[in-house]
Amino acid sequence: MSGETDVTDKRIGFIGLGNMGGRMTGSIVRTGHEVIGYDAKTDNIAAAGAVAADSVADLAARTDVVLLSLPDSKVVEAVVYGDTGLLASSRSGQVVVDLSTSSPESTRRIAEDFAARGVSYLDAGISGGAALAEKGQLTLMVGGDSDVLDSVRDVLDLFSRDVFYTGESGAGHTTKLLNNFLNAVALSATAEVMVAAKKAGLDLATVLEVFNKSSGVNFATLNRFPKIITGDYLKGGLTNTLMLKDVTLYADLLGRLGVASLNSAGPMASFGLARALGYADEISNTVVDAIGDISGGVRLHEAGESKS
C-alpha cells in the first residue's frame, strides 16, 4: 500500500463489512476514497466509514469494482445468486473481487457465470489478520485473469502491501487454503505446547524466546503467544468456527486433488474442541484455553479469565 498517494477513479463497493471487511473498508476510506457498503448488520457500514447501499442491487448499480468479504462459499453464493443478487444486478465491464476464504470449486463456477454476463471475477485470498487489515498492509493471493488483476491493482493497493498473481480462477483461494492450514497447524500445535510448558512450571516468556531462536519458531510463537501469555488474545481475527471451516475446506481440497491429508486431524480436533467447549465465536487464539480446559483448567496468564 502506498498510502495517501494512491489514486483511482473507480467507484468502489464492499459487501461484508465484518471483522476483516470493515477494516479493509476503513483503510480504503482513510486514503480519501468513497466506499459504497452493504452488510446484513447495518451498524458495520457506518463504523467502517462507508456510504450505505440500500441493497446488493443498489450497490452493484453504483460501483465499478465490487469487493466481497464473506464467511464462506455458502454466503458468497447466496449474495451472488439471489433473485436481486450480485449476478443478476451486475453489468458488463464490472469487476468482482472475492476476498473471502472459499471453496475453489465454487469460485470457478461463480467466475464462469459472471463471465457469461461480461463481468470479471477474481478470487483473492488475504493474509495478515486484523492488525494488518487495519493498517492496509495485507498480503493478497489472486486467481483469475492477470490482465483484469492489473486493471484493479490501484484499488487493491489501497488496503494491501503485497499482491501476488497465483494463476487461473480458483488459484487464489487454493493458495489461501494452503496458507490457512499451515496457520492452523502452527496455532493449534503451539497452543498445546504452551499448555504443557505451563504445567511443567516453565517461564513462558523464556520458552517463547527459546522457540523463536530455535527450530520450533513459527507465526504463532512470534506474533500470537507473546501477547496471549499476558492475557491479550488479539481480538478481531478468525474465530474458532471459521478456522475449523478453513481446515475442513483444506481437507476437502486435498481429497479432490488425491493428496493424502495426514496432518489435518490435529487442528480439526483442536478447533472442533474449542467450538464444543463454548469458544465457537471467539478468536481462534482461544483454542489454547480449550486445550487448557481439558488439561486441568490451565491458563497461560495469571488473570485466569477465559475468553478475555
NORLINLIN-V946455 format. One record per residue. N is the residue number from 0. RES is the residue in three letters. PSI is psi in whole degrees, 0 to 359 (999 if undefined). OMEGA is omega in whole degrees, 0 to 359 (999 if undefined). Layout:
N/RES/PSI/OMEGA
N/RES/PSI/OMEGA
This chain:
0/MET/131/181
1/SER/16/169
2/GLY/221/189
3/GLU/344/182
4/THR/351/181
5/ASP/136/181
6/VAL/130/171
7/THR/140/177
8/ASP/9/180
9/LYS/142/175
10/ARG/125/189
11/ILE/132/173
12/GLY/150/180
13/PHE/123/178
14/ILE/120/182
15/GLY/85/185
16/LEU/52/179
17/GLY/216/184
18/ASN/311/182
19/MET/314/182
20/GLY/321/178
21/GLY/321/179
22/ARG/320/177
23/MET/318/178
24/THR/315/179
25/GLY/321/178
26/SER/320/178
27/ILE/314/182
28/VAL/322/181
29/ARG/345/174
30/THR/359/177
31/GLY/11/182
32/HIS/140/176
33/GLU/140/175
34/VAL/127/172
35/ILE/122/187
36/GLY/150/174
37/TYR/131/179
38/ASP/147/178
39/ALA/329/176
40/LYS/102/188
41/THR/334/179
42/ASP/331/180
43/ASN/329/183
44/ILE/309/180
45/ALA/321/181
46/ALA/329/181
47/ALA/352/180
48/GLY/16/181
49/ALA/165/174
50/VAL/126/188
51/ALA/134/169
52/ALA/150/180
53/ASP/333/184
54/SER/173/174
55/VAL/318/180
56/ALA/320/178
57/ASP/317/178
58/LEU/316/181
59/ALA/323/182
60/ALA/337/187
61/ARG/5/188
62/THR/161/176
63/ASP/323/179
64/VAL/125/181
65/VAL/123/178
66/LEU/137/179
67/LEU/135/172
68/SER/92/189
69/LEU/161/189
70/PRO/322/184
71/ASP/179/183
72/SER/326/180
73/LYS/317/180
74/VAL/320/177
75/VAL/313/181
76/GLU/323/179
77/ALA/318/179
78/VAL/322/183
79/VAL/315/192
80/TYR/3/177
81/GLY/160/182
82/ASP/322/176
83/THR/35/184
84/GLY/188/188
85/LEU/321/181
86/LEU/312/182
87/ALA/334/184
88/SER/352/185
89/SER/165/179
90/ARG/156/182
91/SER/135/179
92/GLY/345/177
93/GLN/158/175
94/VAL/130/176
95/VAL/129/180
96/VAL/116/182
97/ASP/108/181
98/LEU/9/180
99/SER/170/169
100/THR/104/192
101/SER/167/175
102/SER/124/179
103/PRO/328/179
104/GLU/314/177
105/SER/319/181
106/THR/314/182
107/ARG/323/178
108/ARG/316/179
109/ILE/318/180
110/ALA/319/179
111/GLU/320/181
112/ASP/322/176
113/PHE/320/181
114/ALA/326/179
115/ALA/341/178
116/ARG/6/180
117/GLY/18/181
118/VAL/137/179
119/SER/138/183
120/TYR/119/177
121/LEU/138/172
122/ASP/124/187
123/ALA/94/173
124/GLY/147/180
125/ILE/152/176
126/SER/147/179
127/GLY/343/176
128/GLY/185/185
129/ALA/322/184
130/ALA/314/181
131/LEU/334/173
132/ALA/319/179
133/GLU/322/182
134/LYS/352/183
135/GLY/35/186
136/GLN/36/181
137/LEU/161/169
138/THR/131/179
139/LEU/140/175
140/MET/112/196
141/VAL/134/174
142/GLY/153/181
143/GLY/202/180
144/ASP/123/183
145/SER/327/178
146/ASP/323/177
147/VAL/318/176
148/LEU/313/179
149/ASP/327/183
150/SER/340/181
151/VAL/12/178
152/ARG/326/180
153/ASP/328/176
154/VAL/313/181
155/LEU/327/179
156/ASP/345/180
157/LEU/340/181
158/PHE/12/180
159/SER/158/178
160/ARG/321/181
161/ASP/131/178
162/VAL/118/182
163/PHE/132/172
164/TYR/122/187
165/THR/351/178
166/GLY/199/185
167/GLU/178/183
168/SER/131/182
169/GLY/342/183
170/ALA/325/179
171/GLY/314/180
172/HIS/330/175
173/THR/313/179
174/THR/320/179
175/LYS/317/180
176/LEU/321/178
177/LEU/316/179
178/ASN/316/182
179/ASN/329/177
180/PHE/316/177
181/LEU/321/176
182/ASN/317/181
183/ALA/319/178
184/VAL/312/182
185/ALA/316/182
186/LEU/311/184
187/SER/321/180
188/ALA/319/179
189/THR/323/177
190/ALA/314/179
191/GLU/314/181
192/VAL/320/182
193/MET/326/173
194/VAL/318/178
195/ALA/319/179
196/ALA/320/178
197/LYS/314/181
198/LYS/334/178
199/ALA/355/178
200/GLY/19/181
201/LEU/155/173
202/ASP/118/190
203/LEU/324/178
204/ALA/320/178
205/THR/319/178
206/VAL/315/179
207/LEU/321/178
208/GLU/320/177
209/VAL/310/180
210/PHE/317/185
211/ASN/352/172
212/LYS/8/187
213/SER/186/187
214/SER/348/179
215/GLY/2/183
216/VAL/140/176
217/ASN/179/184
218/PHE/322/182
219/ALA/319/179
220/THR/327/182
221/LEU/319/193
222/ASN/334/185
223/ARG/304/191
224/PHE/334/172
225/PRO/331/175
226/LYS/317/184
227/ILE/321/183
228/ILE/349/174
229/THR/359/181
230/GLY/3/178
231/ASP/109/184
232/TYR/7/175
233/LEU/55/184
234/LYS/150/176
235/GLY/349/181
236/GLY/198/181
237/LEU/137/174
238/THR/169/175
239/ASN/324/178
240/THR/313/182
241/LEU/325/178
242/MET/318/177
243/LEU/321/177
244/LYS/316/181
245/ASP/319/178
246/VAL/321/178
247/THR/318/176
248/LEU/321/178
249/TYR/313/180
250/ALA/320/177
251/ASP/317/179
252/LEU/313/181
253/LEU/326/176
254/GLY/318/179
255/ARG/329/180
256/LEU/345/183
257/GLY/30/179
258/VAL/132/179
259/ALA/127/179
260/SER/85/186
261/LEU/346/188
262/ASN/6/183
263/SER/341/184
264/ALA/321/183
265/GLY/301/179
266/PRO/330/178
267/MET/317/178
268/ALA/320/184
269/SER/311/182
270/PHE/334/171
271/GLY/319/176
272/LEU/314/180
273/ALA/318/177
274/ARG/315/184
275/ALA/331/183
276/LEU/8/173
277/GLY/9/182
278/TYR/18/188
279/ALA/314/186
280/ASP/9/175
281/GLU/157/178
282/ILE/144/186
283/SER/343/175
284/ASN/338/179
285/THR/0/173
286/VAL/331/178
287/VAL/327/177
288/ASP/324/178
289/ALA/316/177
290/ILE/321/177
291/GLY/324/180
292/ASP/317/183
293/ILE/9/178
294/SER/24/177
295/GLY/19/179
296/GLY/36/184
297/VAL/136/169
298/ARG/143/183
299/LEU/338/183
300/HIS/157/189
301/GLU/332/183
302/ALA/327/176
303/GLY/15/181
304/GLU/125/177
305/SER/143/174
306/LYS/30/181
307/SER/999/999
